[in-house]
Amino acid sequence: MTEFELNNCDKLQPKNYMKLRIVQGLLFLIISTSCYSTTTTILEKNITTKTSTLNTSYSDSTEYAKYVVPKFRTKKQHIKEENLEETIIYLGDIQIDGKIFYVLTSFKRIQAALVKHGHSIIYILDSKKRIVKEYELGLPEELPFKIENNSLYFYYKDLKTNKLKTFLNRIEKKLPELMCVNPDDCY
């Protein structure tokens, strides 16, 4: 009997089953790390920090430029393709040292086999409407709902009071490395 042959046509032998599970795990790690950077969770000063990037080469990425239109500011724009549904909102712009940056939010649902996977992303575009920064968040509810005076506004549920509150993230001197969406969570 070879390592992966079935015993009694329905069960793997225990020793061989473990080997198969290890090989499956290794293949999963190899495949998943080749598509995305790793996601790290760091606990520091009672703040949960999660970092993740989908794309790190932004030099010619202008695919979202067409959504930066003043008349569509804060309006949902829907895209449907064969395996993708995306809702994009142009929130407005921020200014840092005299430079203008455009802020868009995106919620994507991507068909993967039988289930759909969601991605909530904040895109920051430069004055030439190229992506210069993106923040992938955990849930669509964590996306900001408005920009005012260089501040992004986020809704969050206060776990102590169990009430819905607004978190204000002010962007001043440079684009932040991490985007905080409430007092305890940053991505």
Residue frames as qw, qx, qy, qz and C-alpha x, y, z in Angstrom:
[[0.000, 0.891, 0.455, 0.000, 0.00, 0.00, 0.00],
 [0.404, 0.413, -0.036, 0.815, 1.38, 3.47, -0.90],
 [0.147, -0.096, -0.455, 0.873, 1.26, 6.46, 1.45],
 [0.343, 0.138, 0.088, -0.925, -2.02, 7.88, 0.13],
 [0.388, -0.135, -0.818, -0.403, -3.95, 4.75, -0.76],
 [0.613, -0.370, 0.092, -0.692, -7.24, 4.21, 0.99],
 [0.026, 0.104, -0.961, 0.254, -7.63, 1.50, 3.58],
 [0.198, 0.432, 0.848, -0.233, -11.02, -0.26, 3.25],
 [0.200, 0.499, 0.565, 0.625, -11.94, 2.24, 0.50],
 [0.183, -0.859, -0.349, -0.328, -13.08, 4.96, 2.91],
 [0.486, -0.866, 0.090, 0.077, -10.37, 5.79, 5.47],
 [0.469, 0.676, -0.492, 0.284, -6.69, 6.63, 5.32],
 [0.770, -0.230, -0.465, 0.371, -4.42, 4.83, 7.72],
 [0.366, -0.902, -0.159, 0.167, -3.76, 7.13, 10.73],
 [0.572, -0.431, 0.270, 0.644, -0.02, 7.47, 10.05],
 [0.362, 0.255, 0.539, 0.717, -0.57, 8.33, 6.39],
 [0.052, -0.853, -0.487, -0.179, -3.50, 10.61, 7.16],
 [0.405, -0.805, -0.024, 0.432, -1.24, 12.81, 9.31],
 [0.469, -0.180, 0.451, 0.738, 1.30, 13.04, 6.49],
 [0.196, 0.570, 0.610, 0.514, -1.44, 14.07, 4.07],
 [0.212, -0.916, -0.337, 0.056, -2.71, 16.80, 6.46],
 [0.469, -0.617, 0.175, 0.608, 0.83, 18.17, 6.87],
 [0.378, 0.107, 0.565, 0.726, 1.33, 18.29, 3.09],
 [0.035, 0.764, 0.564, 0.313, -2.04, 20.02, 2.68],
 [0.342, -0.872, -0.172, 0.305, -1.10, 22.59, 5.33],
 [0.467, -0.395, 0.342, 0.713, 2.24, 23.32, 3.70],
 [0.279, 0.377, 0.619, 0.630, 0.62, 23.72, 0.28],
 [0.107, -0.879, -0.458, -0.074, -1.93, 26.13, 1.75],
 [0.406, -0.762, 0.031, 0.504, 0.83, 28.24, 3.32],
 [0.434, -0.118, 0.500, 0.740, 2.82, 28.35, 0.08],
 [0.153, 0.570, 0.630, 0.504, -0.22, 29.33, -1.99],
 [0.203, -0.897, -0.391, 0.038, -1.59, 31.90, 0.44],
 [0.414, -0.699, 0.103, 0.574, 1.72, 33.71, 0.99],
 [0.408, 0.050, 0.523, 0.746, 2.37, 33.99, -2.72],
 [0.057, 0.685, 0.576, 0.442, -0.90, 35.90, -3.26],
 [0.278, -0.901, -0.116, -0.311, -0.99, 38.23, -0.25],
 [0.198, 0.507, -0.609, 0.577, 1.46, 39.56, 2.26],
 [0.421, -0.260, -0.821, 0.283, 1.13, 38.06, 5.70],
 [0.382, -0.732, -0.176, -0.536, -1.34, 39.42, 8.20],
 [0.446, 0.079, -0.642, 0.618, 0.13, 40.19, 11.59],
 [0.462, -0.781, -0.305, -0.289, -1.63, 40.90, 14.84],
 [0.421, 0.228, -0.473, 0.740, 0.32, 42.93, 17.37],
 [0.450, -0.791, -0.413, -0.047, -0.89, 43.79, 20.86],
 [0.465, 0.080, -0.231, 0.851, 0.66, 46.98, 22.17],
 [0.073, 0.043, 0.273, -0.958, -0.77, 49.53, 24.60],
 [0.390, 0.389, 0.722, -0.419, -4.20, 47.81, 24.44],
 [0.498, 0.587, -0.165, -0.616, -4.47, 48.51, 20.71],
 [0.773, 0.129, 0.605, 0.141, -5.03, 45.64, 18.32],
 [0.183, 0.697, -0.382, -0.579, -3.09, 46.35, 15.16],
 [0.779, 0.240, 0.572, 0.097, -3.71, 44.39, 11.97],
 [0.108, 0.662, -0.399, -0.625, -1.68, 45.06, 8.85],
 [0.672, 0.256, 0.675, 0.165, -2.36, 43.71, 5.41],
 [0.197, 0.600, -0.296, -0.717, -1.66, 44.81, 1.87],
 [0.811, 0.397, 0.421, -0.085, -3.02, 43.51, -1.38],
 [0.664, 0.623, 0.120, 0.396, -0.83, 45.50, -3.75],
 [0.503, -0.686, 0.017, 0.526, 2.41, 47.25, -3.00],
 [0.368, -0.055, 0.423, 0.826, 3.32, 48.53, -6.47],
 [0.210, 0.755, 0.506, -0.359, 1.11, 51.53, -7.07],
 [0.257, -0.357, 0.306, 0.845, 3.17, 53.50, -9.63],
 [0.161, 0.000, -0.569, -0.807, 0.73, 53.11, -12.56],
 [0.049, -0.417, -0.900, 0.120, -2.38, 52.07, -10.69],
 [0.182, 0.072, -0.015, -0.981, -5.05, 54.47, -11.98],
 [0.173, -0.306, -0.892, -0.283, -7.97, 52.05, -12.11],
 [0.166, -0.655, -0.658, 0.333, -9.91, 54.10, -9.51],
 [0.157, -0.162, 0.095, 0.970, -9.25, 57.52, -11.12],
 [0.177, -0.320, -0.607, -0.706, -12.57, 57.43, -13.00],
 [0.413, -0.618, -0.668, 0.030, -14.48, 57.41, -9.69],
 [0.317, -0.430, -0.242, 0.810, -12.99, 60.70, -8.48],
 [0.027, 0.475, 0.471, 0.743, -15.75, 62.93, -9.84],
 [0.075, -0.062, 0.410, -0.907, -17.18, 65.77, -7.70],
 [0.608, -0.124, -0.176, -0.764, -20.79, 65.06, -8.69],
 [0.812, -0.123, -0.558, -0.119, -20.42, 61.47, -7.38],
 [0.117, 0.374, -0.656, 0.645, -18.93, 62.51, -4.04],
 [0.354, -0.095, 0.717, -0.593, -20.43, 60.33, -1.26],
 [0.803, 0.225, -0.052, -0.549, -22.57, 58.45, -3.83],
 [0.693, -0.174, 0.697, 0.055, -22.33, 54.67, -4.16],
 [0.516, 0.551, -0.477, -0.450, -21.05, 53.46, -7.51],
 [0.832, -0.104, 0.522, -0.154, -21.68, 49.78, -8.24],
 [0.327, 0.526, -0.705, -0.346, -19.64, 47.47, -10.47],
 [0.860, -0.031, 0.458, -0.222, -20.70, 43.96, -11.40],
 [0.345, 0.524, -0.721, -0.293, -18.48, 41.56, -13.27],
 [0.749, 0.018, -0.625, -0.218, -18.57, 37.80, -13.63],
 [0.722, -0.258, -0.571, 0.294, -16.94, 36.94, -10.27],
 [0.325, -0.091, -0.317, 0.887, -16.82, 40.39, -8.66],
 [0.138, -0.852, -0.431, -0.263, -19.26, 42.85, -7.13],
 [0.462, -0.085, -0.258, 0.844, -17.82, 46.13, -5.91],
 [0.101, -0.922, -0.362, -0.094, -19.29, 49.24, -4.30],
 [0.524, 0.089, -0.093, 0.842, -17.07, 52.32, -4.48],
 [0.135, -0.935, -0.326, 0.040, -17.63, 55.63, -2.72],
 [0.438, 0.416, -0.118, 0.788, -15.56, 58.74, -3.40],
 [0.417, -0.672, -0.497, 0.356, -15.53, 60.39, 0.05],
 [0.027, 1.000, 0.009, -0.004, -13.59, 63.53, -0.84],
 [0.661, 0.492, -0.300, 0.481, -10.06, 64.81, -0.48],
 [0.617, -0.722, -0.066, 0.306, -7.48, 65.62, 2.15],
 [0.408, 0.834, -0.217, 0.301, -4.54, 68.00, 1.96],
 [0.796, -0.489, 0.049, 0.354, -1.07, 67.34, 3.35],
 [0.425, -0.468, 0.279, 0.723, 1.66, 69.95, 2.90],
 [0.288, 0.562, -0.205, -0.748, -0.25, 71.54, 0.01],
 [0.154, 0.129, -0.889, -0.412, -0.70, 68.21, -1.80],
 [0.716, -0.004, 0.080, -0.694, -4.19, 66.88, -2.54],
 [0.001, 0.093, -0.995, -0.028, -5.07, 63.25, -1.92],
 [0.647, -0.108, -0.281, -0.701, -8.40, 61.67, -2.90],
 [0.266, -0.152, 0.877, -0.371, -10.05, 59.14, -0.60],
 [0.682, 0.008, -0.452, -0.575, -12.24, 56.30, -1.85],
 [0.529, -0.216, 0.753, -0.328, -13.76, 53.35, -0.06],
 [0.573, 0.218, -0.652, -0.446, -14.39, 50.01, -1.69],
 [0.650, -0.151, 0.671, -0.324, -16.27, 46.93, -0.61],
 [0.460, 0.353, -0.697, -0.421, -15.60, 43.98, -2.91],
 [0.807, -0.081, 0.515, -0.277, -17.31, 40.60, -2.94],
 [0.292, 0.514, -0.733, -0.336, -15.30, 38.08, -4.90],
 [0.949, 0.008, -0.011, -0.315, -16.69, 34.70, -5.90],
 [0.058, 0.529, -0.845, 0.051, -14.36, 31.91, -4.80],
 [0.110, -0.087, -0.989, -0.035, -15.78, 28.48, -5.57],
 [0.235, -0.582, -0.757, -0.182, -19.15, 28.33, -3.77],
 [0.329, -0.767, -0.385, 0.394, -18.71, 31.25, -1.38],
 [0.292, 0.830, 0.038, 0.474, -18.05, 34.96, -1.73],
 [0.613, -0.305, -0.277, 0.674, -15.20, 36.66, 0.10],
 [0.019, 0.968, 0.222, 0.116, -15.45, 40.30, 1.14],
 [0.593, -0.007, -0.097, 0.799, -12.70, 42.93, 1.12],
 [0.094, -0.959, -0.264, 0.044, -13.14, 46.38, 2.69],
 [0.658, 0.029, 0.079, 0.749, -10.49, 48.81, 1.47],
 [0.003, 0.937, 0.086, -0.339, -9.69, 52.51, 1.78],
 [0.702, 0.334, 0.223, 0.589, -7.78, 53.80, -1.26],
 [0.156, -0.836, 0.015, 0.525, -5.73, 57.00, -1.16],
 [0.672, 0.530, 0.304, 0.419, -4.97, 58.50, -4.58],
 [0.386, -0.357, 0.044, 0.849, -2.47, 61.27, -5.33],
 [0.252, 0.634, 0.045, -0.730, -3.18, 64.40, -7.42],
 [0.269, 0.340, -0.697, -0.571, -2.58, 62.36, -10.60],
 [0.827, -0.049, 0.079, -0.555, -5.22, 59.92, -9.31],
 [0.634, 0.267, -0.722, 0.071, -2.80, 57.04, -8.81],
 [0.815, -0.539, -0.199, -0.082, -3.14, 54.77, -5.79],
 [0.242, 0.656, -0.546, 0.462, -0.44, 55.69, -3.27],
 [0.127, -0.206, 0.815, -0.526, -1.81, 53.91, -0.20],
 [0.666, -0.252, -0.483, -0.509, -4.44, 51.32, 0.60],
 [0.252, -0.266, 0.738, -0.567, -5.74, 50.05, 3.90],
 [0.553, -0.175, -0.738, -0.345, -7.57, 46.73, 4.01],
 [0.415, -0.334, 0.447, -0.719, -9.98, 46.64, 6.93],
 [0.176, -0.018, 0.968, -0.180, -11.74, 43.74, 8.54],
 [0.225, 0.545, 0.798, -0.125, -15.41, 44.53, 7.86],
 [0.168, 0.554, 0.423, 0.696, -17.44, 46.85, 5.61],
 [0.367, -0.858, -0.355, -0.048, -18.87, 48.50, 8.75],
 [0.602, -0.538, 0.010, 0.590, -15.35, 49.73, 9.53],
 [0.431, 0.397, 0.322, 0.743, -15.09, 51.86, 6.37],
 [0.070, -0.290, -0.246, 0.922, -15.25, 55.63, 6.98],
 [0.244, 0.679, 0.693, 0.016, -18.55, 57.34, 6.17],
 [0.215, 0.955, 0.154, 0.134, -17.31, 60.91, 5.62],
 [0.609, 0.029, -0.092, 0.787, -14.33, 63.29, 5.41],
 [0.080, -0.951, -0.208, -0.216, -14.31, 66.73, 6.94],
 [0.152, -0.925, 0.324, -0.130, -11.32, 69.01, 7.67],
 [0.381, 0.532, -0.750, 0.096, -8.74, 66.27, 6.89],
 [0.381, -0.210, 0.787, -0.437, -10.50, 63.87, 9.28],
 [0.459, -0.063, -0.797, -0.387, -12.03, 60.52, 8.43],
 [0.554, -0.231, 0.383, -0.702, -15.15, 59.60, 10.40],
 [0.394, 0.041, -0.912, -0.105, -15.86, 56.00, 11.40],
 [0.736, -0.409, 0.000, -0.540, -18.78, 54.42, 13.23],
 [0.410, 0.186, -0.862, 0.231, -17.96, 51.87, 15.91],
 [0.701, -0.550, -0.349, -0.290, -19.72, 50.11, 18.74],
 [0.092, -0.607, 0.589, -0.526, -18.37, 50.96, 22.19],
 [0.607, -0.077, -0.791, 0.017, -18.04, 47.63, 23.98],
 [0.152, -0.067, -0.664, 0.729, -18.33, 49.22, 27.45],
 [0.339, 0.244, 0.293, -0.860, -21.55, 51.15, 26.83],
 [0.394, 0.307, 0.852, 0.157, -22.85, 49.01, 23.93],
 [0.305, 0.827, 0.253, -0.400, -23.64, 52.23, 22.04],
 [0.666, 0.507, 0.275, 0.473, -22.80, 53.31, 18.50],
 [0.273, -0.817, 0.039, 0.507, -20.19, 56.07, 18.52],
 [0.599, 0.786, -0.031, 0.148, -18.17, 58.06, 16.00],
 [0.709, -0.418, 0.189, 0.535, -14.37, 57.85, 15.84],
 [0.338, 0.936, -0.069, -0.069, -12.47, 60.70, 14.23],
 [0.805, -0.150, 0.242, 0.521, -9.07, 59.96, 12.63],
 [0.150, 0.956, -0.071, -0.242, -7.28, 63.22, 11.77],
 [0.821, 0.192, 0.194, 0.502, -4.60, 63.09, 9.05],
 [0.128, -0.948, 0.005, 0.293, -2.12, 65.94, 9.36],
 [0.136, -0.777, 0.488, 0.374, 1.55, 65.75, 8.33],
 [0.176, 0.338, -0.846, -0.372, 1.69, 62.50, 6.32],
 [0.798, -0.082, -0.393, -0.450, -0.42, 59.50, 5.34],
 [0.605, -0.510, 0.534, -0.298, -0.51, 57.16, 8.32],
 [0.147, 0.312, -0.931, -0.121, 1.16, 53.76, 8.16],
 [0.061, -0.310, -0.940, 0.128, -1.85, 52.28, 9.97],
 [0.315, -0.372, -0.276, -0.828, -5.46, 53.41, 9.69],
 [0.028, 0.130, 0.808, -0.574, -7.23, 53.48, 13.05],
 [0.295, -0.372, -0.631, -0.614, -10.99, 52.89, 12.77],
 [0.594, -0.720, -0.247, -0.259, -11.81, 53.15, 16.49],
 [0.288, -0.836, 0.410, -0.224, -9.87, 53.70, 19.73],
 [0.709, -0.392, 0.584, -0.036, -8.78, 50.05, 19.87],
 [0.805, 0.232, 0.505, 0.207, -8.36, 48.86, 16.25],
 [0.145, 0.783, -0.355, -0.490, -5.88, 49.94, 13.60],
 [0.891, 0.290, 0.334, 0.107, -5.11, 48.33, 10.25]]
